[in-house]
Amino acid sequence: MGNDGYLPLFETKRAKGRALYRVFAGSIFVGICLIWAFRVSHVPREGEDGRLVWIGLLAAELWFGFYWFLTQAHRWNLVFRHTFKDRLSRRYENELPGVDIFVCTADPVIEPPMMVINTVLSVMAYDYPPQKLSVYLSDDAGSHLTFYALLEASQFAKYWIPFCKKFNVEPRSPAAYFDSISNSHDSKQAKESAIIKKLYEDMKNQIENVTKLGRLPEEVHLRHRGFSQWDSYSSRYDHDTILQILIDGKDPGAKVSEGCVLPTLVYLAREKRPQCPHNFKAGAMNALIRVSSEISNGQIILNVDCDMYSNNSLAVRDALCFFMDEKKGHEIAYVQFPQNFDNITKNELYSSTLRVISQVEFHGLDGNGGPLYVGTGCFHRRDTLCGRKFSMEIDNEFGIAKDREREETTQVLEEKSKVLANCTYEEKTEWGKEMGLKYGCPVEDVITGLSIQCQGWKSVYFNPERKAFLGVAATTLAQTLVQHKRWSEGDFQILLSKYSPAWYANGKISLSLQLGYCCYCLWASNCLAVLYYSIVPSLYLLRGISLFPECSSLWFLPFAYVAIFKYGYSLAEFLWSGGTVLGWWNDQRIWLYKRTSSYLLAFIDTIAKSSGLNSDSTFVITSKVSDQEVYNRYVKEIMEFGVSSPMFTILATVALINLVCLAGLMKKIVMNESIARTYYETTLLQVVLCAILVLINWPLYQGLFFRKDNGKMPNSIAIKSSILALSACTCFTFLT
């Protein structure tokens, strides 16, 4: 279509108040520079008490200032997108491209089959021509239980998809929909809804009964030819490729009642052998890319985690508004939607929403050239995932690539495609290097997105009013910290690898986008400065030594200004993003816990691996299930400890050091009231810092000393951390 009277399929608006924010950020930077000036100009002389500690504080404050500067890359140029789906339909309804949807699962225990098939059913029911929609489930556990669940879901889809489209229901995950409906529906929809719900409950009971049993009854095993592929199955790490086309969208038999057609549905468990590296999720995705190219070859690929069900049936059309725009669509490689969750508590106990990242920072990255690829909720051009470089001559005519007609039977096509998922297929090829997702890093998605952008492509961040995907957030502190350890460790590995945005991306993407990537890659590096600031100033209170300017000094002002206005802005930003005051306080607590535990262990492990001391690379899957007792405490926003972890030992020790230091100071003041004013004049900032650290750790003290439920801190950690904290405070007071 020509550009005469051109109306774009999407619009981009820049955030208001950018100039005002830049003035504010400039004032914060001046304050930071004054803090540095104070440290440099007041370093104790050689031999004076506290010289090394002072230099350590200078190093920490230099780091805080540098890292704050990096975060400004996320806030300097925010943009917001809006799509025009009506224009897309008017122009291209008959020329829409094929869309292949990849759902990945890896463990039927921590990713239950019922959760997986709810995600599958939600994307099968997209408001999109079903003959152009294909859904692939990658089961990296090769579980016959997951296959059975998908087989049952393929039968239920014959009723669920027509129901969704007839009444235009949202969301289209059966579990989420039936949890959300009320009695306000009209009688016809309510009657049909009751019938569908009964079918769903029957299916759910059958699947859960089989899952609890851990094996399939003989009559179920004989029901479908696909189960015979498990006859040669040895273990989840040693089996042949298992591939089943459960629904062939091109088969006339895929039509169901009321003329509704079902999309193609495929189950894949790629071949695994103990002697062959399988490259975790990246390997599974690359196998899906190859297999789908033979079966459906959709020009657009969406990948979602198995717990991220579709909450918006129009999300696929939103994404196509970017890809198919006549002027700008040809330069867009992928469209990233935010990660959102449907089990978040009101005040976000574990800060799982990453609210500021999704509502602010990714909009800033979008203004700098595009967001990171975060591994789920992302629509890709197939050819960019296969290594195609950007060129201004790229043809953006999606309609030219017609669906290929197939003459093979389903069984022949399955056998033909299996070889593409063999574990030896990638040998002596560019898969995992120049083609597909990159290998060698726990966060393969980030380096894949970065390499695509370095080939000249742009990406887009789209955060619609109705959330596109909803998942399951961690419901315990241990799960949260383990997840952040994996993310921060992977990002830090990227920084030290050949794909580091500091040099690999230099000159290929904008400087501001480089800084944005570096901000995340340096997450783990924050641990040292934060740990130092969380312990040393408090310990020096025990000896009455001031490490900050007196409150009567002019040097006090930059410290006060930066602290008050930086955190004041942080609170305002969090509230603007839709959070609560208590949610912000919880966010600050998790900020501290991540940096003193998850990031510390991630930093140590990455350095050890880089030094050749630890070569094991693992992919940790966060559990999507919790027992009822744990979940009840989570709903009440009671922090869950319950298990032993080295991260809990670190957190408890740091918290107790600050408690002992504050208690020691209070004891001195009570016993000698005359020194209270002296402490106020000389150590006010230290006292405030220590008091805030004690206050923010209140849930941890409860878990250590006051709670009696199963979610309290284990006694072994309470004893160990108490001994460590008291020993540190005693040694510092009397032996230095």
Sequence and secondary structure as in RCSB ss.txt:
>XXXX:A:sequence
MGNDGYLPLFETKRAKGRALYRVFAGSIFVGICLIWAFRVSHVPREGEDGRLVWIGLLAAELWFGFYWFLTQAHR
WNLVFRHTFKDRLSRRYENELPGVDIFVCTADPVIEPPMMVINTVLSVMAYDYPPQKLSVYLSDDAGSHLTFYAL
LEASQFAKYWIPFCKKFNVEPRSPAAYFDSISNSHDSKQAKESAIIKKLYEDMKNQIENVTKLGRLPEEVHLRHR
GFSQWDSYSSRYDHDTILQILIDGKDPGAKVSEGCVLPTLVYLAREKRPQCPHNFKAGAMNALIRVSSEISNGQI
ILNVDCDMYSNNSLAVRDALCFFMDEKKGHEIAYVQFPQNFDNITKNELYSSTLRVISQVEFHGLDGNGGPLYVG
TGCFHRRDTLCGRKFSMEIDNEFGIAKDREREETTQVLEEKSKVLANCTYEEKTEWGKEMGLKYGCPVEDVITGL
SIQCQGWKSVYFNPERKAFLGVAATTLAQTLVQHKRWSEGDFQILLSKYSPAWYANGKISLSLQLGYCCYCLWAS
NCLAVLYYSIVPSLYLLRGISLFPECSSLWFLPFAYVAIFKYGYSLAEFLWSGGTVLGWWNDQRIWLYKRTSSYL
LAFIDTIAKSSGLNSDSTFVITSKVSDQEVYNRYVKEIMEFGVSSPMFTILATVALINLVCLAGLMKKIVMNESI
ARTYYETTLLQVVLCAILVLINWPLYQGLFFRKDNGKMPNSIAIKSSILALSACTCFTFLT
>XXXX:A:secstr
  STT   SEEEEE TTHHHHHHHHHHHHHHHHHHHHHHHHT   TTSTTHHHHHHHHHHHHHHHHHHHHHGGGT
SS EEEEE HHHHHHHHGGG   EEEEEEE  TTTS HHHHHHHHHHHHT SS GGGEEEEEEETT  HHHHHHH
HHHHHHHHHHHHHHHHHT S  SHHHHHHH  TTS HHHHHHHHHHHHHHHHHHHHHHHHHHHTS  HHHHTT G
GGGGGGG  BTTBB  EEEEEE TTSGGGB GGG B  EEEEEE  B TTS   HHHHHHHHHHHHHHHHT  SE
EEEEETT EES TTHHHHHHHHHT TTTGGGEEEEE    BSS  TT TT TT HHIIIIIHHHHHHTT     S
SSEEEEHHHHTT    TT    GGGS      S HHHHHHHHHGGG TTTTTTS BTTTBSS  SSTTHHHHHHH
HHHHTT EEEE   SS SEEB    SHHHHHHHHHHHHHHHHHHHTSTT TTTTTTTTS HHHHHHHHHHHTTTT
HHHHHHHHHHHHHHHHTTT   S  TTSTTHHHHHHHHHHHHHHHHHHHHHTT  HHHHHHHHHHHHHIIIIIHH
HHHHHHHHHHTTS              HHHHHHHHTT     S  HHHHHHHHHHHHHHHHHHHHHHHHHH GGG
HHHHHHHHHHHHHHHHHHHHHTHHHHIIIII  STTS  HHHHHHHHHHHHHHHHHHHHH 
